[in-house]
Amino acid sequence: QMEKKWITEFKEYLRVERQYSPKTITAYLEDVTEFEHFLAESGHLKSFAKITTFDVHVFMSELYDKDLKMSSISRKVSSLRAFYRFLLRNGYVTKDPFAYVQIKQDPRRLPRFFYEKELELLFEETRRPDKLSLRDNALLETLYSTGMRVSECTGLKLEDIDFELKTMLLHGKGRKDRYVPFGSYCYTSLKRYLAKSRKPLMAKYKREHDHVFVNHHGDPLTAAGVSYVLDQIVKRSSLSSTIHPHELRHTFATHLLSNGADLRAVQELLGHSSLSTTQIYTHVTPEHLQRDYRKFFPRA
């Protein structure tokens, strides 16, 4: 079937030309398949080449009726636009029915981050001598010190860490590599973890691999494993909130900007391809507002 052939070619285009990660490719294909299922369920399955603006309006209405977040709807439309741009470029269709779809965006919510006192409570919970606490402390330090994504953390290999220069090579989205520095706290924590926790665990369970972070059996730590570890740290602490690994990335960016870092420097450290993505972090903490108010307002 022609439609299936187009989807297969689109998948290869995302993998080879765009060099997207398997996870990103899966998300794109799920959105395209969802649109295909909608057309089938509508009772009049059409070729992708024969879709009208009316079909798109009906599809959008269904998405809104599902009470999805605007960000989810926006992502689906973005996937379908990318698909139709691919079809147009290859001469499979003559127009993009999603070209003029406009989505009302929600006001951008401020990303949740931890204040320095909250963060200290989390670190306090990992300062124990047992092997897993040493691992937890190193994990927490690394995520906070570099602002890395969870996928970059689970993909981190021993050869990616340069202890002499105190830098890490991170493998980001779309196979975009970048170097990020790390500080003395992270340096000390990682050295201690590698010698007193990772090495004994690997030897005990006879594991051989280069992944930096391991679970209690010496196997590479997964994204779900990272989330579990952080959840346990929060549960042991006096904090009443929950935690998502990405919140440490938000915290890293917020603390840099709050202490006067340049927005473009933060963009490079986070591995954002667009400055507009980084601008969501230009919120500042109340302490920073108070300090600037007292410093710059003439009647403070």
N, C-alpha and C positions, 0 to 999 in steps of 0.2 A: 504494500500500500504506500502511495506517494507520501502521505502525511508522516508515516513512521520513518521513512527514508530521510525526510527533512529534519525530523527531531534527532535522528542518529547523527546526521551531518552537523547539526547545531551543537550537539554534545562534543563532537570531535573538535569543532571550531573553538569552543570554550576551553577545552583541554590543551590543544596544541598552540593555537594562535594567542588566545587570551591568557593561557597558563594559569587558569583558576584552580583552586584546590578542589579535591573530590567533594568536600562538603558544600562548597559554593555551587559547583556544577549540579549537585543533587537538588539544591534549593531552586535553581533556575528551571530544571526539568520538571520538578513537582508542580511549579506554577503553570508551565505550558500544558502539562497533562491535566491539571485541574480545569483549564479552559476547554481542553478537548472533551473532557467528561461532561462539562456544562452543555456543550453543543449537542452531545449524544443524548443527554437527559432532556434537552429541550424538544426532542422528537424530530429535529430536522438537521441531522449531522451534515455540516457543509465542509467543503474544502477550506483550508486556511486562506486560500486565495480568493474565496467568495464571501468572506465575512464583511458585513456592512456596519456602518456606524450604529445602527439600531441594535444589532446583535451585541455590540460592545456596551451600549447603554443598559441593556437587560442584564448582562453579566455583572456590570458595576452595581446595579440595584441589588442583585443577589448577594454580592460581597457586603454591601452596607447593611442588608437585612440580617446577615450573620453576626452583626454587632462586633466586627473585627476592629482592632486598633487601626488608626489611620496609617501608622507606620507599616503595618502588615499589608494593608491595601496598596500602599505606595510601592512596597517591594514587589508585589505581584504584577502591578502595572509596569514597573521598571523591567521585570523579567520578560514580559510579553513584548515590550517595546524593543528590547535587545533581540528577541527572537525574530520580530518582523523586520528589523533593520538587516539582520542576517539574510532573511528570505528576499528582501528587496535587492540587496547587493548581489545575490546569486541569480536574480531574474525570475525567481519562483512566483513572486507576487508583484502587482503593479502599484499597490498603495499600502500604507500602514494605518489600519483602522484605529490604533491606539495613540496616534500622533497628537491628537487634540484633546485627549482626556486630561482634565484638570482635577486635582485632588485638593480639597481643603485641608490644609495641614493643621494639626493641633499645635498650640503654642509649645515650643520645645521645653520639655521639663528639665530642670537642673539635674545633672547626674548625681546620685547619692555618693557621698564620700565620707571618710572617717576623719574626725578631728585628731590632732596629735595625741591628746590625752586618751582618747578611745583606742588609738593604735597601740599606745604603750601598754594598755590592759591586755591586748591580744598578745603582744610580745612577752609579757610577764608570764602568760600561761604556757609558753613554750620553753621557758628557761629551766628545764629539768635535765638530769644527766642521762636518762634512758635513751636508747637508740632512736625511737620514733619521735621523741621530743626534739632531738637534735635535727632530725629530718624536717619536722614541722617548722622549727625556727629558721632553718636555711630556706625553706620554701617561702615562708612569709617575708623574710628579708629580700629574697630575690624578686618576688612579685612586686613588692613595694619600691625597692631600690631602682628597678629598671622600667617599671610600667609596662612590662611585656604582657602580651595576650596569653590566654590559657594554652592555646595551641602552640605558641612559641615556647612556653614553659615545658610542656610535655615532649616537645621535639628537641629540647636542648640536649646537646651531646657534650661529653667531656672535652673534646677538641675545640668546642666553640667558646670555651672560657680561657681567657688569657690573664692569668693571675699577676703576671709581671706588669702589664699595662692597665690592669683592672678594667678590662672591657669584655663584652660578650658579643658574639656574632649571632643575631637572631634571624630566623627564617620566617618572614612575614607573609601576609596575604599576597596572592598572585606571584608567589616565588620572589618577592622583593626582600633582599637581605639588607640588614643594616647593623652597624656597630653601636652598642650603647655602653656607657661607662657604669661602673658600680663602685660604691664607697667602701670604707674600711669595715663598717659593721657587717655588710654583706660578705666581704672578703673573709673575715674571721669566722663567720657562721658557716660559710661554704667549706672552708678548709677543715673545720672541726667535724662537720657532717660527713665529708668524703672519707676522712680517716677513721672516725670512731663509730660511724653508723652504716654508711653505704658499703664500705669494704667488708666488715664482718657479716652483714646480711647477704651480700653476694657470695661470700665464701661458704656460709652456712647452708645455703640452698643451691650451691654450685651453679650460679647464674653467670653468664658471660654476655654482656652488651655494654654499649657506650652511653646509654641514657643517664642523665645526671640524677634525676629524681626517681626513687624506687618505692614500691609498697612494702608491706611487712614480709613478703616472700621474696623480695629482691627483684621482682619483675618491674618493667617500666611503669611509672605512675600514669594513669589515664586522666582525661579531663574530668570524668565523674569522680575519680579518686582525689583529685585536687579539691573539688567542691566538698567532698566528704570530710577531708582533713580540716579545711577551714571551718566547716560547720561544727566540728568537734571542738575546735579551739574556742569558738564563740560560746558554745554551750558550757564550757568549763569556766569562761570568764563571767564577769558581773554584768556584761552588756546584755540588754534585753532584745537587741535587734538580730536580724539574720544577716548572712553575708553571701555575696556572690563574688567569685574571683575577680570579675571585671571591676568591682568597686575599689579594689586596690590600685587598678590602673587609673580610675577616676581620681583617687586620692593622690597618687603620684603627680598627675598633671595639675591638680588643684594646689598642692603644696608648692610646686615649682613656681606657678604663676603668682600665688599669694606672696611669695618671697622675692618677686621682681624679675622672674625669668622672662625672656623674650618669647613671644607667641610662636615665631618661626622655629626657634630652637626646640620648643616643646613639640611642635609638629614633626620635626625630624626624629626626636627621641621616641615619639609614639608610633612613627611609621605611617602617618597619614599622608595620602597622596594629595589631598586638598586641604587648604588652610581653613575652609569653611567648616570642615569636620572638627577641627581643633577648636574653633571659636565657641563651641558649646561649653568649653571649660573656662571661659573668661568670666564666669561668676567668681566672686571672691568671698572669702569667709567673713563673718561679721567683725572679727577682730581686725582684719585688714581694713575694712570699711571705717571702723572706729579710729584706727591709727591714722589713715589718710585724712579723715575728717578733722581730727585734732591738728594734724600737720599743715593742711592746706586751707582750711576755712578760716577767714580772718576773725570771725567772732566766736570761734570754738572755745 
